[in-house]
Amino acid sequence: MLPIEIRRIVDWPWPVCESCTRSAFKASYSDSLRLLHFEAGKLDASRIIVELDVTDAMIRTAGCLRASATPTAPRVVVTLETPGGWQRYPCDTYINWQHNMRAVALTLEHLRACDRYGVTKRGEQYTGFKALPPPGGAESNGHGLEDDYRFVFACAKIDWQPGWTGEDLARLVRLAKRNTHPDVGGHADDFVKVGRAEAALRKANWL
């Protein structure tokens, strides 16, 4: 069975749920794990990453959560590496992090059911959850898009994380602009290059 990699949440770019509710889920945590593994298998996922509000000390060296670990908030991000690219599923709807993870697993189950009646045949229902590839794994458009992508990360001074989305990249572009702005000690040439990179990434629909 494909192991689940536990990581701490590095960034939560979505609006925080202000009124988390109790779920009606009755399934056990182990049942939720089995469902998540099953649905990841249906997508031919090669990696399952679950991000939680935990410290590094709460995670074992092997990437498993320690039995005594208690996340400080219930939000969860499940990221899958699939043949079609990275997919990222956040959830903070419920007050229990295990239930938020089950909600993601059930969402995957229902998305897969969209293919049942032959309406979606190319995985269109997953498009909104697709994440960006890492620098070095990005598709090039033949006009230096890969270089633009790398340049933004370099100027933002942030390492790529599995599951980065277009929203994450837009935030990094803003950070890259701030870091390279001449008024804060940046270089004018780099500031202009970031602007050009932003335009190219927008044209490629990455932003």
N, C-alpha and C positions, 0 to 999 in steps of 0.2 A: 504494500500500500504506500502511495506517495506520502512522504512526511510533510507535516505542516510546519512551516518556519514562523516562529513567533518573533516579532520585532516591536519596538516601541514606536509610537506614532511620532514621526519627525515633524509633520506639518498637517494641519487640518484646514484646507482652504475653503471649505463649505460653511454656510451659516450654521451656527450651533443651535441645536434644538432647545428651545427655552422651556418646553413643557413635555418632558419625557413621560411616557405612560407605562402602565403595567401591561404586559402582553397576555394573550389567552393561550400561549403555547403550553402544552402539557408534556411534550417530548423531553427526554433526558438530554444532557449535554453530549453523551456518547452517541445518541441517535442523531443529533445535529451534526456531529463530526462525520458520521457515516454518510449522511445525506450530502454534506459538502464534498467529501471524497468522491461519492458517486457522480455528482453533477460535474465536478472538475474532470473526472474520467471521461464523461460524455463529450466534453470539450477538448479532449486529448491534451489536457494541461500537463506541463512538465514541471511546474512549480506552483505551490500554494503558499502564499505569504499572508499571515494574519497580523495586522498591526493593532496594538492595544495601548491604552494609557498606563504603561508600566515603566519602571526604570530598568536599566541594563542589568542590574543586580537581581532582578526578578526572573531573568531569562537564563536558562542553563546554557552551557557552552555548545551543546548540540542543537540549540535553537528551540528548545521546549520550554514551556512555562513551568516555573517552580510551583509545587503544590501549595506553598504558603503565599503565593503572589496574589495581591488584591489590586486590580486596576483602580486608579483614582477617579476615573470617569467611565461610563458605559460604552462610549463610542468605539466602533470597530471599523477597520478597513480591510477588506479581503481583496487581495490582488492575485490574479492568475496569469501565468505565462502560457499562452496557447499558440498553436501554429499560425493563427491569424493575428498574433500580437498580444501585448499586455492588455488586460481588462481589470478595471478597478471599481470596487463596489463598497461605498461607505454607508454606515448606518448608525444613527444615534437616537432612534425613535423611542427605544424602550429603556427602562431604568436598570436593566440587567444586561451585562455585556454578552453573556451566553445567548440571550434571546435575540440580541442584535445580530449575532453571528448566524443564528438559525434563520432570521429574517432574510439574510443574504442568501443562504442556501435555498430557501423556498423561492426567492426571486429567481435564482438560476433555474430552478425546476420549472417555474411558470414561463420563463423566457424560452426554454427548450420546447415547452408545449405549444408555443406559437407555430412551430414547424409541423405540428400534427396534422393540420388541415391543408397543408400545401400552399398556404398564402406566402410565407417567407421560406425561401429556399437557399439563400446565400448568407444566412446569419445576420440579416438586416437589423433584427431586434437587439443585437449586441453593440451596434455602432456607437450608441451614446455612452457606452462604458469603456470604449477602447482608450488605451493610454499610449503615451509616446514611447518610441524606442530609445534605448540609451545612445549617447554619443558613440559613434563607431558602429552602431547597428541601425542608424537612421538611413532611410531610403534617400538617395540623391535624385534630384530632378535634372541633373546635368548642368546646373548653373551654380554650383557651389552651395546648395542648401545644407549639405552636411557641415561645411565649414561655418556657415552662419549659425547653425545649431550649436556646434562646439564653442564658438566664440561667445555666445550668450552665457553658457554655463561658466566659461572661464572668467568672464567679466563680473558675473554675479557672485563668483567665488563660493559656489555651492556645488557639492557633488551630486550627481544624478542618483535618484532613488527609484526602485522598481515601482511602476504604476504612475509616474508623472503624467498629468493630463494637460490639455491645452490651457486650462486655467492656471495650472502650476507654472507652465512656461510663460504665460503672460505676466505672472507675478515676478518671475526671474528676469524677464525683459525690463520691467520697471526697476528692479534692483540693479541690473547691469547699467541702466541709464544713470541711476543715482551714483553708482561707483565711478563711472567714467566722466561725470560732468566736470567741466573745468573749474566751476565755482567751489568744488570740494577737493580740488587737487588732482582731478583726473585729466586725461589727455584728450584734447579736442578731436584728434583723429579717431581715437577709440570710440568716443561718443557718437561721431558720425557713422562709424561702422556698425555700432549697435542699432542705430536708427535704420540703416540699410538692411541689417539682418532681420529686424522686426518686420519691415515691409515685405521681405522675401518670404518669411514664415507665414505672414498673413495671406499672401498670395497663394501659398501652398495649402491654405486652410489648416495650418497647425495652431493658429491662434484664433 
